[in-house]
Amino acid sequence: MVSLQVAIAVRVYQIQNIAREARPIGVHSFDGEQAQVAGDSPVNKWSLKPTKEPNTFLFSLIESYPYVGVDDNLVMATKNAADNKKWKLNYVKERDAYTIELPTNARPATLWGMHNGELDSIVTLQRPRTLTNKHLWKLIPVDE
């Protein structure tokens, strides 16, 4: 079996929330130093670079923002390397999807979640009491 680190690192992905058949997340434009990550975005091809920690990756949007961080609880694509965060993927077998969270020892985890679960919602950090579809993500391989 191929490890998650190896399997994910070899492709470009679209990331799709499984709530309400949301369209891929990304950014609407890349004019500024940073942009909110949101659903139904035209700039939506991601690369995931493995780190030394198991199941932990650095995310970047292809051809726009090389880093992903957090600003006031919003998940932000950014051009500033100092804002870059490592993100942990955890596979949820019964839903065939992943959680994306900040690696931390604190529980409950701080997860990516769609704000209100709408198609064009922004992606925020959330500490849910119950894991719902708005906290679960599909990684869809994309041919470049």
Backbone as ProteinMPNN parsed JSONL, in Angstrom:
{"seq_chain_A": "MVSLQVAIAVRVYQIQNIAREARPIGVHSFDGEQAQVAGDSPVNKWSLKPTKEPNTFLFSLIESYPYVGVDDNLVMATKNAADNKKWKLNYVKERDAYTIELPTNARPATLWGMHNGELDSIVTLQRPRTLTNKHLWKLIPVDE", "coords_chain_A": {"N_chain_A": [[0.846, -1.188, 0.0], [0.565, 2.206, -0.844], [1.908, 4.983, 0.851], [0.136, 7.724, 2.415], [1.574, 10.096, 2.26], [3.193, 9.745, -0.036], [1.315, 9.088, -2.051], [-0.366, 11.359, -2.237], [1.383, 13.42, -2.849], [2.084, 13.289, -5.522], [0.394, 14.468, -7.373], [-1.786, 16.993, -8.809], [-4.525, 18.63, -7.327], [-8.073, 19.228, -7.015], [-9.936, 20.565, -4.382], [-12.72, 19.586, -2.715], [-15.568, 20.291, -0.851], [-17.738, 18.073, 0.881], [-20.281, 18.736, 1.626], [-23.483, 19.567, 0.532], [-22.876, 19.147, -2.188], [-20.761, 20.856, -2.96], [-18.826, 23.051, -5.046], [-15.361, 23.061, -6.226], [-12.919, 24.414, -3.926], [-11.02, 27.459, -3.638], [-9.567, 30.46, -4.777], [-11.033, 33.606, -5.758], [-9.722, 35.602, -7.146], [-6.321, 36.667, -7.748], [-4.992, 39.054, -7.068], [-4.042, 40.53, -4.828], [-1.942, 40.471, -1.816], [-2.936, 38.414, -0.294], [-5.743, 36.122, -0.193], [-9.092, 35.151, 0.572], [-9.894, 31.752, 1.055], [-12.376, 30.064, -0.642], [-15.516, 28.513, -1.574], [-16.636, 27.409, -4.855], [-14.792, 28.624, -6.635], [-12.8, 30.068, -9.25], [-9.977, 29.827, -9.439], [-8.519, 27.077, -8.599], [-6.78, 24.863, -8.391], [-4.712, 22.767, -6.613], [-1.548, 22.045, -5.085], [-0.01, 19.629, -3.011], [2.443, 19.403, -0.71], [4.429, 17.078, 0.886], [5.39, 16.968, 4.36], [7.799, 16.327, 6.994], [6.352, 15.247, 9.069], [3.927, 12.698, 9.705], [1.221, 12.339, 7.41], [0.966, 15.074, 6.999], [0.96, 18.208, 5.375], [2.083, 20.856, 3.17], [0.157, 23.269, 1.635], [-0.559, 24.683, -1.571], [-1.785, 27.002, -3.975], [-1.886, 26.394, -7.343], [-0.178, 28.358, -9.701], [-0.821, 30.782, -8.466], [-1.151, 31.554, -5.405], [1.44, 30.66, -3.27], [1.329, 29.767, -0.637], [-0.542, 28.756, 2.316], [-2.407, 29.928, 4.953], [-3.677, 31.257, 8.065], [-5.891, 33.838, 8.913], [-7.382, 35.689, 11.26], [-9.167, 33.553, 11.86], [-9.945, 32.806, 9.313], [-9.316, 30.795, 6.478], [-6.63, 31.39, 4.472], [-5.199, 32.017, 1.299], [-1.922, 32.89, 0.45], [0.845, 35.1, -0.342], [2.886, 35.379, 1.356], [5.458, 33.853, 2.931], [5.9, 33.606, 5.675], [3.412, 33.305, 6.771], [2.639, 30.745, 6.231], [1.209, 27.549, 6.908], [1.349, 24.215, 8.252], [-0.659, 21.476, 7.335], [-2.756, 18.905, 8.471], [-3.959, 15.886, 7.184], [-6.63, 13.745, 7.723], [-7.995, 10.655, 7.155], [-11.362, 9.765, 6.783], [-12.873, 6.981, 6.846], [-15.541, 5.9, 6.707], [-16.919, 7.889, 5.4], [-15.475, 8.332, 3.179], [-13.678, 10.509, 2.821], [-11.668, 13.396, 3.759], [-10.527, 15.032, 6.761], [-9.218, 18.292, 7.204], [-6.828, 19.761, 9.061], [-5.247, 21.842, 11.57], [-2.213, 20.639, 12.79], [-2.179, 19.622, 16.011], [-1.944, 19.043, 19.532], [-4.09, 19.6, 21.025], [-7.519, 18.993, 21.64], [-10.981, 19.505, 20.892], [-10.004, 19.172, 17.445], [-8.827, 21.85, 15.314], [-10.478, 22.463, 12.521], [-10.732, 22.704, 8.929], [-13.614, 24.163, 7.643], [-16.66, 24.655, 5.84], [-18.17, 27.751, 5.815], [-21.348, 27.945, 6.846], [-21.827, 26.014, 4.924], [-22.559, 26.592, 2.302], [-22.464, 26.853, -1.339], [-20.734, 28.909, -2.255], [-19.384, 29.624, -0.007], [-17.032, 30.901, 2.424], [-13.964, 29.447, 3.643], [-13.361, 28.46, 6.877], [-11.653, 28.186, 10.074], [-12.724, 25.774, 12.361], [-14.041, 24.48, 15.431], [-15.63, 21.891, 15.78], [-18.341, 20.328, 17.558], [-19.508, 18.084, 16.646], [-18.61, 16.083, 13.94], [-19.346, 17.056, 10.744], [-20.611, 17.024, 7.32], [-19.761, 19.476, 6.285], [-17.245, 19.714, 7.238], [-15.684, 17.942, 5.925], [-13.675, 16.727, 3.236], [-13.027, 16.111, -0.215], [-10.341, 14.988, -2.213], [-9.641, 15.605, -5.389], [-8.087, 14.275, -8.102], [-6.417, 16.084, -10.696], [-5.768, 16.464, -14.098], [-3.03, 18.155, -15.355]], "CA_chain_A": [[0.0, 0.0, 0.0], [1.315, 3.452, -0.936], [1.608, 5.866, 1.981], [-0.582, 8.957, 2.102], [2.576, 11.096, 1.885], [3.623, 9.51, -1.412], [0.163, 9.108, -2.951], [-0.886, 12.709, -2.421], [2.408, 14.34, -3.342], [2.397, 13.117, -6.936], [-0.629, 15.008, -8.256], [-2.476, 18.258, -8.57], [-5.872, 18.309, -6.875], [-9.109, 20.162, -6.616], [-10.424, 20.187, -3.062], [-14.16, 19.796, -2.757], [-16.293, 19.991, 0.375], [-18.8, 17.127, 0.533], [-21.588, 19.294, 1.985], [-24.305, 20.174, -0.523], [-22.225, 19.025, -3.494], [-20.039, 22.109, -3.197], [-17.817, 23.081, -6.103], [-14.011, 23.139, -5.641], [-12.508, 25.63, -3.225], [-9.842, 28.152, -4.141], [-9.742, 31.909, -4.636], [-11.717, 34.228, -6.895], [-8.706, 36.335, -7.904], [-5.041, 36.656, -7.041], [-4.405, 40.375, -7.251], [-3.417, 41.055, -3.618], [-0.975, 39.652, -1.077], [-3.632, 37.235, 0.195], [-7.153, 36.039, -0.564], [-9.841, 34.147, 1.318], [-10.218, 30.507, 0.377], [-13.836, 29.966, -0.669], [-16.08, 27.574, -2.522], [-17.046, 27.869, -6.178], [-13.756, 29.577, -7.05], [-12.177, 29.705, -10.521], [-8.574, 29.449, -9.23], [-8.811, 25.997, -7.665], [-5.879, 23.712, -8.498], [-3.835, 22.747, -5.444], [-0.513, 21.029, -4.898], [0.205, 19.298, -1.611], [3.828, 18.987, -0.525], [4.542, 16.397, 2.18], [6.381, 17.399, 5.342], [8.377, 15.18, 7.704], [5.351, 14.676, 9.962], [2.986, 11.833, 8.988], [-0.053, 12.866, 6.912], [0.99, 16.528, 7.13], [1.32, 18.772, 4.079], [2.011, 22.279, 2.861], [-0.746, 23.459, 0.513], [-0.389, 25.893, -2.377], [-2.628, 27.106, -5.16], [-1.068, 26.412, -8.55], [-0.177, 29.588, -10.501], [-1.317, 31.988, -7.792], [-0.613, 31.745, -4.062], [2.246, 29.501, -2.904], [1.212, 29.412, 0.782], [-1.875, 28.784, 2.91], [-2.34, 30.198, 6.38], [-4.905, 31.638, 8.757], [-5.975, 35.234, 9.333], [-8.637, 35.915, 11.98], [-9.958, 32.331, 11.721], [-10.229, 32.534, 7.911], [-8.25, 30.122, 5.744], [-6.188, 32.368, 3.478], [-4.086, 31.772, 0.391], [-1.077, 34.06, 0.656], [2.17, 35.156, -0.961], [3.823, 35.585, 2.456], [5.935, 32.573, 3.467], [5.805, 33.598, 7.137], [2.042, 32.932, 7.145], [2.383, 29.377, 5.816], [0.916, 26.561, 7.947], [1.287, 22.8, 7.902], [-2.02, 20.979, 7.493], [-2.83, 17.451, 8.625], [-5.102, 15.214, 6.572], [-7.064, 12.512, 8.381], [-8.988, 9.98, 6.327], [-12.564, 9.292, 7.467], [-13.214, 5.878, 5.95], [-16.982, 5.717, 6.514], [-17.43, 8.94, 4.503], [-14.542, 8.388, 2.054], [-13.267, 11.912, 2.712], [-10.624, 13.793, 4.703], [-10.545, 16.288, 7.492], [-7.997, 19.083, 7.043], [-6.747, 20.449, 10.343], [-3.941, 22.243, 12.085], [-1.709, 19.588, 13.671], [-2.063, 20.095, 17.385], [-2.305, 18.046, 20.533], [-5.349, 20.011, 21.643], [-8.759, 18.458, 21.086], [-11.162, 19.042, 19.531], [-9.095, 19.749, 16.457], [-9.263, 23.009, 14.545], [-10.678, 21.91, 11.188], [-11.31, 23.498, 7.859], [-15.045, 23.944, 7.483], [-17.35, 25.632, 5.005], [-19.044, 28.626, 6.59], [-22.748, 27.673, 6.488], [-21.938, 24.923, 3.968], [-23.091, 27.033, 1.009], [-21.551, 26.621, -2.457], [-19.719, 29.95, -2.386], [-18.965, 30.001, 1.345], [-15.616, 30.971, 2.75], [-13.462, 28.347, 4.464], [-12.92, 28.97, 8.172], [-11.26, 27.191, 11.065], [-13.844, 25.488, 13.242], [-13.885, 23.444, 16.454], [-16.983, 21.337, 15.852], [-18.673, 19.303, 18.555], [-19.822, 16.91, 15.847], [-18.055, 16.137, 12.592], [-20.405, 17.057, 9.738], [-20.11, 17.073, 5.948], [-19.084, 20.738, 5.972], [-15.869, 19.577, 7.725], [-15.071, 16.83, 5.197], [-13.153, 17.174, 1.946], [-12.544, 15.174, -1.235], [-9.2, 15.413, -3.025], [-9.954, 15.125, -6.729], [-6.919, 14.454, -8.978], [-6.646, 16.893, -11.892], [-4.705, 16.429, -15.102], [-2.582, 19.535, -15.624]], "C_chain_A": [[0.886, 1.244, 0.0], [0.921, 4.353, 0.229], [0.863, 7.105, 1.505], [0.388, 10.029, 1.638], [2.953, 10.954, 0.41], [2.453, 9.659, -2.376], [-0.314, 10.523, -3.237], [0.128, 13.619, -3.092], [2.602, 14.293, -4.855], [1.405, 13.781, -7.884], [-1.039, 16.421, -7.881], [-3.927, 17.89, -8.26], [-6.79, 19.514, -6.901], [-9.605, 19.643, -5.277], [-11.891, 20.576, -3.007], [-14.767, 19.414, -1.417], [-17.445, 19.061, 0.029], [-20.191, 17.619, 0.934], [-22.26, 19.907, 0.762], [-23.653, 20.163, -1.899], [-21.503, 20.304, -3.892], [-19.037, 21.964, -4.333], [-16.442, 23.272, -5.473], [-13.716, 24.485, -4.979], [-11.239, 26.183, -3.853], [-9.999, 29.63, -3.85], [-10.399, 32.452, -5.901], [-10.77, 35.056, -7.752], [-7.404, 36.282, -7.116], [-4.29, 37.956, -7.275], [-3.606, 40.845, -6.044], [-2.392, 40.115, -3.009], [-1.61, 38.385, -0.522], [-5.088, 37.281, -0.24], [-7.814, 34.949, 0.262], [-10.061, 32.919, 0.451], [-11.728, 30.322, 0.495], [-14.266, 28.921, -1.689], [-16.4, 28.239, -3.842], [-16.086, 28.912, -6.741], [-13.078, 29.129, -8.336], [-10.705, 29.302, -10.411], [-8.591, 28.36, -8.164], [-7.958, 24.739, -7.821], [-4.814, 23.816, -7.416], [-2.722, 21.719, -5.603], [-0.334, 20.846, -3.398], [1.612, 18.741, -1.482], [3.959, 18.327, 0.845], [5.618, 17.023, 3.059], [6.939, 16.15, 6.02], [7.376, 14.507, 8.638], [4.356, 13.837, 9.16], [1.682, 12.554, 8.636], [-0.159, 14.388, 6.986], [1.608, 17.143, 5.873], [1.341, 20.291, 4.113], [1.154, 22.403, 1.608], [-0.333, 24.701, -0.264], [-1.352, 25.835, -3.556], [-1.719, 27.258, -6.375], [-1.268, 27.753, -9.269], [-0.773, 30.796, -9.785], [-0.638, 32.166, -6.44], [0.158, 30.506, -3.616], [2.063, 29.021, -1.464], [-0.243, 29.483, 1.234], [-1.724, 28.939, 4.412], [-3.698, 30.566, 6.934], [-4.812, 33.11, 9.132], [-7.352, 35.434, 9.957], [-9.632, 34.781, 11.736], [-10.389, 32.016, 10.287], [-9.045, 31.803, 7.298], [-7.91, 31.018, 4.56], [-5.081, 31.786, 2.598], [-3.25, 33.045, 0.414], [0.231, 33.956, -0.125], [3.264, 35.287, 0.089], [4.213, 34.251, 3.098], [5.804, 32.487, 4.984], [4.414, 33.179, 7.62], [1.729, 31.462, 6.878], [2.182, 28.451, 7.012], [1.037, 25.162, 7.37], [-0.128, 22.327, 8.214], [-2.007, 19.459, 7.54], [-4.11, 16.935, 7.973], [-5.389, 13.937, 7.349], [-8.182, 11.906, 7.56], [-10.132, 9.473, 7.201], [-13.187, 8.24, 6.552], [-14.716, 5.782, 5.668], [-17.606, 6.785, 5.619], [-16.542, 9.122, 3.272], [-14.116, 9.827, 1.765], [-12.219, 12.188, 3.79], [-11.074, 14.97, 5.557], [-9.219, 16.97, 7.19], [-7.905, 19.947, 8.286], [-5.332, 20.914, 10.645], [-3.441, 21.134, 12.989], [-1.462, 20.153, 15.066], [-2.428, 18.967, 18.334], [-3.633, 18.372, 21.19], [-6.53, 19.357, 20.924], [-9.913, 19.266, 21.625], [-10.278, 19.808, 18.556], [-9.701, 20.991, 15.807], [-9.283, 22.596, 13.076], [-11.058, 22.981, 10.184], [-12.792, 23.164, 7.819], [-15.634, 25.014, 6.59], [-18.268, 26.443, 5.896], [-20.459, 28.47, 6.055], [-22.911, 26.562, 5.453], [-22.503, 25.309, 2.612], [-22.031, 26.855, -0.081], [-20.423, 27.639, -2.514], [-19.193, 30.422, -1.032], [-17.456, 30.092, 1.469], [-15.247, 29.776, 3.625], [-12.888, 28.952, 5.741], [-12.374, 27.828, 9.017], [-12.419, 27.019, 12.032], [-13.451, 24.414, 14.242], [-15.257, 22.802, 16.675], [-17.146, 20.343, 16.999], [-18.94, 17.984, 17.857], [-19.246, 17.107, 14.454], [-19.203, 16.035, 11.59], [-19.776, 17.128, 8.349], [-19.402, 18.377, 5.624], [-17.648, 20.756, 6.492], [-15.101, 18.484, 6.979], [-14.796, 17.219, 3.749], [-12.743, 15.997, 1.073], [-11.341, 15.8, -1.927], [-9.39, 14.784, -4.399], [-8.746, 15.36, -7.632], [-7.306, 15.194, -10.263], [-5.467, 16.688, -12.83], [-4.323, 17.862, -15.413], [-2.621, 19.846, -17.102]], "O_chain_A": [[1.85, 1.321, 0.762], [-0.259, 4.473, 0.556], [0.951, 7.486, 0.338], [0.074, 10.794, 0.726], [3.023, 11.95, -0.309], [2.595, 10.298, -3.419], [-0.635, 10.844, -4.381], [-0.259, 14.514, -3.844], [3.235, 15.189, -5.414], [1.563, 13.667, -9.1], [-0.699, 16.953, -6.824], [-4.486, 16.965, -8.849], [-6.349, 20.661, -6.82], [-9.687, 18.434, -5.06], [-12.256, 21.732, -3.22], [-14.505, 18.325, -0.904], [-18.075, 19.234, -1.015], [-21.184, 16.97, 0.608], [-21.641, 20.689, 0.04], [-23.863, 21.083, -2.691], [-21.624, 20.772, -5.024], [-18.475, 20.89, -4.552], [-16.358, 23.613, -4.293], [-14.194, 25.535, -5.408], [-10.486, 25.465, -4.511], [-10.506, 30.01, -2.795], [-10.331, 31.841, -6.967], [-10.989, 35.2, -8.955], [-7.394, 35.894, -5.948], [-3.111, 37.959, -7.632], [-2.58, 41.503, -6.217], [-2.023, 39.101, -3.601], [-0.919, 37.39, -0.3], [-5.605, 38.336, -0.609], [-7.185, 33.95, 0.611], [-10.375, 33.027, -0.734], [-12.291, 30.41, 1.586], [-13.487, 28.503, -2.546], [-16.434, 29.465, -3.946], [-16.507, 29.948, -7.255], [-12.804, 27.941, -8.507], [-10.233, 28.505, -11.221], [-8.666, 28.656, -6.971], [-8.383, 23.656, -7.418], [-4.108, 24.819, -7.315], [-2.927, 20.653, -6.183], [-0.488, 21.787, -2.62], [1.933, 17.716, -2.082], [3.637, 18.945, 1.859], [6.622, 17.539, 2.567], [6.581, 15.032, 5.648], [7.529, 13.331, 8.966], [3.98, 14.221, 8.052], [1.117, 13.28, 9.454], [-1.264, 14.928, 7.032], [2.629, 16.674, 5.371], [0.71, 20.925, 4.959], [1.403, 21.711, 0.62], [0.182, 25.659, 0.313], [-1.683, 24.762, -4.061], [-0.878, 28.156, -6.419], [-2.398, 28.219, -9.423], [-1.192, 31.748, -10.444], [0.366, 32.873, -6.351], [-0.404, 29.411, -3.585], [2.591, 27.97, -1.101], [-1.066, 30.17, 0.628], [-1.004, 28.179, 5.06], [-4.735, 30.237, 6.358], [-3.777, 33.572, 9.612], [-8.369, 35.358, 9.267], [-10.802, 35.027, 11.44], [-11.125, 31.054, 10.066], [-7.894, 32.149, 7.565], [-8.774, 31.362, 3.753], [-4.151, 31.146, 3.089], [-3.793, 34.149, 0.401], [0.659, 32.87, -0.514], [4.447, 35.306, -0.251], [3.384, 33.6, 3.734], [5.614, 31.396, 5.522], [4.262, 32.745, 8.762], [0.662, 30.981, 7.26], [2.896, 28.552, 8.01], [0.855, 24.945, 6.172], [-0.72, 22.719, 9.22], [-1.328, 18.809, 6.745], [-5.195, 17.476, 8.184], [-4.484, 13.141, 7.6], [-9.195, 12.555, 7.296], [-9.905, 8.834, 8.228], [-13.922, 8.559, 5.617], [-15.119, 5.601, 4.519], [-18.719, 6.598, 5.128], [-16.822, 9.966, 2.421], [-14.182, 10.299, 0.63], [-11.923, 11.331, 4.621], [-11.89, 15.79, 5.137], [-8.214, 16.303, 6.947], [-8.785, 20.768, 8.547], [-4.359, 20.442, 10.056], [-4.172, 20.712, 13.886], [-0.638, 21.047, 15.257], [-3.147, 18.041, 17.96], [-4.236, 17.518, 21.84], [-6.502, 19.2, 19.703], [-9.831, 19.7, 22.775], [-9.865, 20.938, 18.816], [-10.92, 21.157, 15.76], [-8.232, 22.404, 12.463], [-11.625, 24.017, 10.532], [-13.174, 22.001, 7.948], [-15.163, 26.152, 6.582], [-19.059, 25.879, 6.652], [-20.727, 28.834, 4.91], [-24.043, 26.2, 5.132], [-22.891, 24.431, 1.842], [-20.844, 26.722, 0.217], [-19.279, 27.28, -2.791], [-18.619, 31.507, -0.933], [-16.708, 29.455, 0.728], [-16.108, 29.172, 4.265], [-12.038, 29.841, 5.693], [-12.6, 26.655, 8.719], [-13.025, 27.997, 12.469], [-12.633, 23.543, 13.944], [-15.958, 23.127, 17.633], [-16.217, 19.62, 17.357], [-18.647, 16.911, 18.385], [-19.382, 18.178, 13.863], [-19.944, 15.052, 11.583], [-18.561, 17.275, 8.216], [-18.52, 18.392, 4.765], [-16.908, 21.702, 6.224], [-13.984, 18.141, 7.366], [-15.574, 17.938, 3.121], [-12.184, 15.012, 1.557], [-11.327, 17.002, -2.195], [-9.307, 13.564, -4.546], [-8.402, 16.509, -7.909], [-8.371, 14.964, -10.836], [-4.311, 16.732, -12.41], [-5.185, 18.692, -15.701], [-2.279, 20.956, -17.508]]}, "name": "protein", "num_of_chains": 1, "seq": "MVSLQVAIAVRVYQIQNIAREARPIGVHSFDGEQAQVAGDSPVNKWSLKPTKEPNTFLFSLIESYPYVGVDDNLVMATKNAADNKKWKLNYVKERDAYTIELPTNARPATLWGMHNGELDSIVTLQRPRTLTNKHLWKLIPVDE"}
